[in-house]
Amino acid sequence: MEHANDSVYQEAMTKERCRGMGTTMVAATILKDTLYITNVGDSRLYVIGNGIRQITHDHSLVEEMVRMGKLTEEEGRNHPDKNIITRAIGVKETVSVDCFEEKIGIRDVILLCSDGLTNMVSDEQIQQIIKTEKNLQKAAELLVETANRNGGRDNITVLLISRKSNEVK
């Protein structure tokens, strides 16, 4: 993520048309039964197993207000300033990256996604689609279709990973 930050920042500094650009990022790797996650911005990682758990924390003005108790989660979900990011790749010379470590089960599904999905589809809908559609490619397509059907106001990125065995040693 630091390398990505440096690349985007240098591009923004050297090309006038790229000034002020930035992006969000979430990444993960699995080793045995442990998921290692990094994120910057409001792209998220969820683990779907017995329920749905958001592992990452959004770096946004509204999420900070929710954490401080100034807004409820429901108020935050529909807040007009929801798109104001407090941390992003490429905006500053250095970036602070959040890192998480999470134990995962053999049947858990990992979802990495942009806010284009989570602003349009509730956690409950996401979980229902993934649990109902066993083919992950079809589930991903259905998540994108649902987000578009619900308004599709932003780009929508969805990546689903299923850990079916202990193939990574």
Secondary structure as the mmCIF struct_conf table of DSSP 4:
data_model
#
loop_
_struct_conf.conf_type_id
_struct_conf.id
_struct_conf.beg_label_comp_id
_struct_conf.beg_label_asym_id
_struct_conf.beg_label_seq_id
_struct_conf.end_label_comp_id
_struct_conf.end_label_asym_id
_struct_conf.end_label_seq_id
HELX_RH_AL_P HELX_RH_AL_P1 GLU A 2 THR A 14
HELX_RH_3T_P HELX_RH_3T_P1 GLU A 16 CYS A 18
TURN_TY1_P TURN_TY1_P1 ARG A 19 GLY A 20
STRN STRN1 THR A 23 THR A 23
STRN STRN2 MET A 25 LEU A 31
TURN_TY1_P TURN_TY1_P2 LYS A 32 ASP A 33
STRN STRN3 THR A 34 VAL A 40
BEND BEND1 GLY A 41 ASP A 42
STRN STRN4 ARG A 44 ILE A 48
BEND BEND2 GLY A 49 GLY A 51
STRN STRN5 ILE A 52 GLN A 54
BEND BEND3 THR A 56 THR A 56
STRN STRN6 SER A 60 SER A 60
HELX_RH_AL_P HELX_RH_AL_P2 LEU A 61 ARG A 67
TURN_TY1_P TURN_TY1_P3 MET A 68 GLY A 69
BEND BEND4 LYS A 70 LEU A 71
HELX_RH_AL_P HELX_RH_AL_P3 GLU A 73 ARG A 77
TURN_TY1_P TURN_TY1_P4 ASN A 78 ASN A 78
TURN_TY1_P TURN_TY1_P5 PRO A 80 ASN A 83
STRN STRN7 ILE A 85 ILE A 85
BEND BEND5 THR A 86 THR A 86
STRN STRN8 ILE A 89 ILE A 89
TURN_TY1_P TURN_TY1_P6 GLY A 90 GLY A 90
BEND BEND6 VAL A 91 THR A 94
STRN STRN9 ASP A 98 LYS A 103
TURN_TY1_P TURN_TY1_P7 ILE A 106 ARG A 107
STRN STRN10 VAL A 109 CYS A 113
HELX_RH_AL_P HELX_RH_AL_P4 ASP A 115 THR A 118
TURN_TY1_P TURN_TY1_P8 ASN A 119 MET A 120
BEND BEND7 VAL A 121 VAL A 121
HELX_RH_AL_P HELX_RH_AL_P5 ASP A 123 THR A 132
BEND BEND8 ASN A 135 ASN A 135
HELX_RH_AL_P HELX_RH_AL_P6 LEU A 136 ARG A 149
TURN_TY1_P TURN_TY1_P9 ASN A 150 GLY A 151
BEND BEND9 ASP A 154 ASP A 154
STRN STRN11 VAL A 158 SER A 162
BEND BEND10 SER A 165 SER A 165
#
